[in-house]
Amino acid sequence: MKIVLAPNALKGSCSARAAAAALAVGVARALPDAALVQVAVADGGDGLVDVVTQALRGQSRPYRVTGPGFNPVDAELTWVAPQRTAVIEMALASGLALLADVDRDPAATTTFGTGELMRYALALGAEKLVVGIGGSATNDGGIGMAAALGYRFLDRAGEQIVPVGGNLSQIDRIDFGGVDARLAAARVEAICDVDNPLTGPKGASTIYGPQKGATPAQAALLDTGLAHLAAVMQRDLDVDCRDIPGAGAAGGLGAGLIAFCGADLRPGAEVVLELVELDRHLRGADLVITAEGRIDAQTRFGKAPGAVAAHAARLGVPCIAIAGSIGEDVAALHDSGIQAIFSLCPGPMTLAQAQARAEPLLARAAEQAVRAFRAGASQDR
């Protein structure tokens, strides 16, 4: 029996590669003779650099950059020299996981460190920058990233504002005279796992602001700020980002990359699955197991497990998913390729407990999932 193990990273717990290895341990307990293929995946958020470094045999380049709370953090990018391509995971520089819960404040965080990584990539001679924009702690519309690349955001007095979400409404004009000249010669591709517009009921601030620490009132102010930024970008840069699907990704960084860097937005999961050649690995497989920290109805919209299941369904391969948290509205996933979803947790436990034991819990859940799959297959004979 051939089984493909294609998990995403479990945020705050383990990388996609570590998750795949843990799944393999569990499957081997149930089926010692099975042929196991480990294919770590990502969708533009946490784990992108790790997955791409392995898939493209890239070189990890470490840098110290400005974190989301203006504290220095150690981040890295992947440099693929033959293709003159740099792969950047914004979560490593501007991600929610870099902040303690008490420090989460999307009005005061910045994507400046992501821009610094982009600047370092340009210094390497990058002709293409692939920027994964998931897992952010920010809601600044990408002005932090742009400021690191030489843009200046000025208030009515002509003073440069601090590039955070809470200051968006103070922007009077955008000065692009000092933008890094190397940016114009580079192709920028932003990959994301959501299709939210920049503003409104489904926009960045309303949907994702609360998980970054925003109160309802603060989320409304941030939404107003992003709407103001969009108007200024249209006037000064002649780019209208408001209704572009994905513009609201990473607190509006999607819109910022489009407006300030001329970026193309692409679905992250599809880009990664193409890079890791998932379809090739799925051919001839009897089962694929995917995993993520949380699986719910939104999983089928651009998330890695949903994309894995869709590819498996097209090739006639059954798909089982394992998750630490399972939403109540997952019935629709069964129609999109995921036959069953197993919980990572064997009983009541805190999030911290589950995260600390993620790998052995993944192994346990995978063993039980495969035993159930084998029992069902035996009855079908």
SEPAKOL-710383 format. One record per residue (C-alpha): x, y, z negated; residue in one letter. Coordinates in Angstrom, 3 decimals. Layout:
BEGIN
      east     north        up  resn
         X         Y         Z     a
...
This chain:
BEGIN
      east     north        up  resn
     0.000     0.000     0.000     m
     1.277     3.464     0.933     k
     0.361     6.335    -1.372     i
     1.256     9.979    -0.746     v
     1.704    12.169    -3.830     l
     1.128    15.830    -2.886     a
     0.599    18.000    -5.983     p
     0.840    21.729    -6.416     n
     2.758    23.200    -9.353     a
     0.859    23.244   -12.631     l
     1.180    26.847   -13.761     k
     3.005    27.155   -17.062     g
     3.692    23.422   -17.148     s
     5.789    21.920   -14.377     c
     6.916    22.460   -10.808     s
     5.316    20.700    -7.867     a
     8.356    18.455    -7.543     r
     8.193    17.523   -11.224     a
     4.467    16.869   -10.879     a
     5.057    14.561    -7.907     a
     7.688    12.630    -9.861     a
     5.312    12.272   -12.815     a
     2.527    11.000   -10.561     l
     4.961     8.464    -9.128     a
     5.716     7.128   -12.608     v
     2.023     6.552   -13.290     g
     1.233     5.003    -9.912     v
     4.173     2.612   -10.254     a
     2.715     1.281   -13.495     r
    -0.453     0.263   -11.705     a
     1.066    -0.712    -8.349     l
     4.765    -1.552    -8.733     p
     5.068    -2.600    -5.103     d
     3.379     0.435    -3.573     a
     5.330     2.607    -1.108     a
     5.283     6.072    -2.664     l
     5.923     9.277    -0.725     v
     6.427    12.417    -2.792     q
     5.526    15.656    -0.981     v
     5.497    18.717    -3.234     a
     3.172    21.443    -1.904     v
     2.313    25.072    -2.615     a
    -0.144    27.698    -1.444     d
     1.749    30.968    -1.776     g
     1.703    31.202    -5.556     g
     3.814    29.553    -8.213     d
     6.269    26.993    -6.870     g
     6.598    28.299    -3.321     l
    10.358    28.889    -3.436     v
    11.050    25.516    -5.023     d
     9.000    23.673    -2.393     v
    10.393    25.594     0.572     v
    13.984    25.309    -0.645     t
    13.622    21.534    -0.572     q
    11.668    21.368     2.700     a
    13.964    23.684     4.693     l
    17.192    22.877     2.854     r
    17.488    26.528     1.968     g
    19.935    28.105    -0.449     q
    18.679    29.532    -3.716     s
    19.961    33.075    -4.277     r
    19.531    34.412    -7.847     p
    19.072    38.115    -8.629     y
    18.195    40.235   -11.634     r
    15.214    42.445   -10.856     v
    12.595    44.600   -12.536     t
     9.875    42.478   -14.121     g
     6.151    43.307   -14.128     p
     6.471    45.164   -17.424     g
     9.658    46.977   -16.288     f
    11.787    44.538   -18.257     n
    14.720    42.883   -16.415     p
    14.014    39.326   -15.261     v
    16.041    36.715   -13.415     d
    14.421    35.771   -10.120     a
    15.505    34.009    -6.950     e
    14.745    33.814    -3.271     l
    15.404    31.087    -0.734     t
    17.803    31.943     2.074     w
    17.557    29.844     5.243     v
    20.615    31.059     7.111     a
    20.119    29.289    10.469     p
    16.708    30.949    10.857     q
    17.805    34.248     9.248     r
    14.754    33.814     7.026     t
    14.231    34.672     3.364     a
    11.367    33.173     1.357     v
    10.231    35.197    -1.639     i
     7.811    34.171    -4.363     e
     6.404    37.331    -5.880     m
     5.403    35.424    -9.028     a
     9.087    35.002    -9.896     l
     9.565    38.768   -10.035     a
     6.093    40.142   -10.773     s
     4.150    37.143   -12.046     g
     1.667    36.737   -14.873     l
     3.755    33.929   -16.385     a
     6.536    36.443   -17.080     l
     4.413    38.243   -19.677     l
     3.196    37.216   -23.102     a
    -0.588    37.301   -23.470     d
    -0.419    40.459   -25.601     v
     1.574    42.253   -22.887     d
    -0.879    41.632   -20.047     r
    -2.111    44.978   -18.737     d
    -2.719    45.332   -14.973     p
    -2.861    49.116   -15.313     a
     0.749    49.194   -16.516     a
     2.440    46.461   -14.447     t
     4.393    46.803   -11.223     t
     5.489    44.854    -8.133     t
     8.767    46.789    -8.038     f
    10.797    43.604    -8.618     g
     9.203    41.949    -5.601     t
    10.354    44.884    -3.486     g
    13.836    44.517    -4.934     e
    13.923    40.880    -3.813     l
    12.859    42.011    -0.343     m
    15.654    44.584    -0.323     r
    18.179    41.919    -1.322     y
    16.863    39.733     1.517     a
    17.421    42.558     3.995     l
    20.967    42.908     2.694     a
    21.528    39.222     3.506     l
    20.600    40.002     7.110     g
    17.089    38.589     7.023     a
    15.184    38.957    10.253     e
    12.092    37.345     8.764     k
    10.723    37.676     5.244     l
     8.085    35.227     4.047     v
     6.462    36.546     0.879     v
     4.184    34.342    -1.210     g
     1.694    36.532    -3.046     i
     0.003    34.466    -5.715     g
     0.223    34.394    -9.499     g
     0.685    38.129    -9.972     s
     0.495    40.155   -13.180     a
    -0.168    43.298   -11.168     t
    -2.894    45.460    -9.689     n
    -0.801    48.207    -8.109     d
    -1.750    47.770    -4.444     g
     1.885    47.033    -3.631     g
     3.135    50.543    -4.401     i
     5.792    49.114    -6.734     g
     7.097    46.874    -3.970     m
     7.031    49.796    -1.538     a
     8.810    52.105    -3.991     a
    11.686    49.616    -4.224     a
    11.968    49.795    -0.423     l
    12.180    53.586    -0.370     g
     8.571    54.814    -0.225     y
     7.674    57.650    -2.570     r
     4.193    58.201    -3.988     f
     3.664    61.832    -4.922     l
     1.020    63.567    -7.013     d
    -0.451    67.001    -6.302     r
     2.537    68.679    -7.923     a
     4.879    66.796    -5.609     g
     6.209    64.653    -8.442     e
     6.834    60.946    -7.943     q
     4.428    58.787    -9.940     i
     5.365    55.628   -11.818     v
     4.260    52.816    -9.454     p
     1.636    51.006   -11.532     v
    -2.059    50.314   -11.048     g
    -3.159    52.873   -13.593     g
    -1.611    55.691   -11.541     n
    -3.139    54.865    -8.154     l
    -5.747    57.616    -8.370     s
    -2.992    60.214    -8.901     q
    -1.437    59.627    -5.469     i
    -1.811    62.700    -3.294     d
     0.472    61.700    -0.446     r
     2.943    59.034     0.675     i
     6.480    60.028     1.636     d
     8.130    57.433     3.890     f
    11.205    59.426     4.927     g
    13.530    57.352     2.746     g
    12.278    53.868     3.634     v
    14.993    51.244     4.110     d
    15.722    51.347     7.852     a
    16.367    47.601     7.949     r
    12.701    46.953     7.206     l
    11.599    48.109    10.664     a
    13.703    45.427    12.346     a
    12.414    42.583    10.171     a
     9.250    40.546    10.588     r
     7.296    40.215     7.350     v
     4.816    37.398     6.793     e
     2.678    37.389     3.658     a
     1.124    34.097     2.645     i
    -1.681    33.889     0.122     c
    -4.268    31.494    -1.227     d
    -7.278    33.825    -1.358     v
    -9.258    35.873     1.156     d
   -10.566    38.627    -1.120     n
   -10.862    42.145     0.288     p
    -9.020    44.985    -1.406     l
   -11.941    46.552    -3.273     t
   -15.555    46.011    -4.241     g
   -17.406    43.192    -6.032     p
   -15.072    40.568    -4.572     k
   -11.979    42.753    -4.590     g
    -8.686    42.413    -6.425     a
    -9.609    44.332    -9.567     s
   -13.084    42.905   -10.107     t
   -12.270    39.249    -9.503     i
    -8.708    38.931   -10.783     y
    -8.260    41.927   -13.084     g
    -9.830    40.226   -16.131     p
    -7.440    37.259   -16.051     q
    -4.570    39.751   -16.060     k
    -5.909    41.453   -19.174     g
    -8.288    44.090   -17.766     a
   -11.454    45.033   -19.620     t
   -14.581    45.572   -17.460     p
   -14.115    49.342   -17.714     a
   -10.448    49.076   -16.809     q
   -11.219    46.803   -13.850     a
   -13.644    49.432   -12.544     a
   -10.970    52.147   -12.832     l
    -8.436    49.948   -11.058     l
   -10.930    49.290    -8.269     d
   -11.425    53.033    -7.876     t
    -7.654    53.458    -7.762     g
    -7.244    50.863    -5.015     l
   -10.038    52.525    -3.007     a
    -8.199    55.844    -3.332     h
    -4.916    54.225    -2.264     l
    -6.643    52.713     0.768     a
    -7.901    56.148     1.808     a
    -4.426    57.681     1.452     v
    -2.824    54.793     3.370     m
    -5.295    55.267     6.196     q
    -4.644    59.011     6.329     r
    -0.830    58.941     5.951     d
     0.050    55.606     7.570     l
    -2.912    55.136     9.904     d
    -3.611    51.664     8.501     v
    -7.040    50.635     7.201     d
    -6.693    47.629     4.873     c
    -9.973    47.771     2.965     r
   -11.818    44.870     4.529     d
    -8.965    42.644     5.709     i
    -9.373    39.146     4.202     p
    -6.516    38.610     1.758     g
    -5.801    42.326     1.288     a
    -6.873    41.930    -2.342     g
    -4.401    39.118    -3.025     a
    -1.947    39.716    -5.888     a
    -3.678    42.864    -7.066     g
    -3.700    44.424    -3.616     g
    -0.145    43.460    -2.694     l
    -1.635    41.925     0.444     g
    -2.812    45.360     1.527     a
     0.501    46.915     0.531     g
     2.519    44.477     2.604     l
     0.306    45.161     5.613     i
     0.409    48.937     5.281     a
     3.991    49.456     4.120     f
     5.752    46.557     5.868     c
     3.572    45.755     8.886     g
     3.081    42.248     7.516     a
     0.899    39.505     8.946     d
    -1.262    37.640     6.420     l
    -1.436    33.854     6.737     r
    -3.077    31.134     4.588     p
    -0.302    29.977     2.288     g
    -1.306    26.347     1.967     a
    -1.413    25.806     5.724     e
     2.026    27.371     6.183     v
     3.522    25.137     3.496     v
     1.806    21.934     4.644     l
     3.191    22.585     8.099     e
     6.700    23.100     6.676     l
     6.630    19.894     4.618     v
     5.078    17.922     7.514     e
     2.235    16.575     5.401     l
     0.353    15.111     8.374     d
     3.355    12.995     9.321     r
     3.540    11.593     5.810     h
    -0.213    10.942     5.694     l
    -0.230     8.762     8.787     r
    -0.613     5.144     7.721     g
    -1.335     6.078     4.098     a
    -3.996     4.284     2.058     d
    -4.429     7.105    -0.465     l
    -3.237    10.611    -1.254     v
    -3.174    12.042    -4.768     i
    -3.031    15.801    -5.302     t
    -3.031    17.850    -8.499     a
    -3.249    21.368    -9.897     e
    -3.764    23.066   -13.242     g
    -7.401    23.902   -12.501     r
    -9.746    22.588    -9.843     i
   -13.137    24.168    -9.184     d
   -15.382    25.167    -6.297     a
   -12.818    27.738    -5.130     q
   -10.245    25.003    -4.574     t
   -11.529    24.375    -1.068     r
   -10.886    27.994    -0.093     f
    -7.153    28.157     0.565     g
    -5.861    26.342    -2.505     k
    -3.224    23.647    -1.986     a
    -5.286    20.650    -3.229     p
    -8.181    21.671    -0.993     g
    -5.886    21.943     2.018     a
    -4.292    18.560     1.228     v
    -7.763    16.996     1.034     a
    -8.834    18.581     4.327     a
    -5.763    17.237     6.126     h
    -6.316    13.811     4.576     a
    -9.973    13.792     5.623     a
    -9.065    14.569     9.224     r
    -6.736    11.572     9.221     l
    -9.174     9.286     7.406     g
    -7.129     9.030     4.198     v
    -9.002     9.003     0.842     p
    -7.976    11.770    -1.562     c
    -8.040    11.838    -5.367     i
    -7.297    14.969    -7.392     a
    -6.022    15.380   -10.947     i
    -6.489    18.610   -12.876     a
    -5.949    19.975   -16.347     g
    -9.215    21.905   -16.132     s
   -12.194    20.901   -14.001     i
   -14.900    23.437   -13.172     g
   -18.578    22.595   -13.492     e
   -19.243    23.364    -9.823     d
   -17.010    20.790    -8.115     v
   -19.680    18.817    -6.244     a
   -18.908    20.715    -3.037     a
   -15.348    19.392    -3.128     l
   -16.599    15.868    -2.507     h
   -17.862    17.001     0.885     d
   -14.507    18.578     1.740     s
   -12.329    15.506     1.268     g
   -11.769    14.982    -2.461     i
   -13.468    11.697    -3.356     q
   -12.903    11.943    -7.111     a
   -11.354    14.272    -9.695     i
    -9.664    12.956   -12.832     f
    -8.907    15.028   -15.910     s
    -5.335    15.418   -17.042     l
    -6.453    15.514   -20.671     c
    -7.315    12.242   -22.451     p
    -9.237    14.104   -25.146     g
    -9.739    17.500   -26.781     p
    -6.526    19.538   -26.854     m
    -5.424    23.130   -26.596     t
    -4.040    24.599   -23.381     l
    -0.613    24.836   -25.001     a
    -0.709    21.159   -25.968     q
    -1.726    20.123   -22.449     a
     0.967    22.275   -20.853     q
     3.654    20.879   -23.142     a
     2.706    17.291   -22.220     r
     1.825    17.880   -18.572     a
     4.186    15.329   -17.035     e
     3.326    12.309   -19.230     p
    -0.357    13.247   -18.963     l
    -0.080    13.372   -15.178     l
     1.509     9.922   -15.191     a
    -1.262     8.543   -17.399     r
    -4.028    10.044   -15.272     a
    -2.422     8.835   -12.035     a
    -2.204     5.295   -13.366     e
    -5.896     5.264   -14.267     q
    -6.893     6.884   -10.968     a
    -5.030     4.259    -8.968     v
    -6.450     1.413   -11.059     r
    -9.951     2.748   -10.355     a
    -9.159     3.130    -6.652     f
    -7.777    -0.414    -6.467     r
   -10.839    -1.804    -8.265     a
   -13.137    -0.037    -5.797     g
   -11.127    -1.290    -2.834     a
   -11.343    -4.860    -4.135     s
   -15.122    -4.668    -4.373     q
   -15.356    -3.350    -0.818     d
   -13.709    -6.446     0.610     r
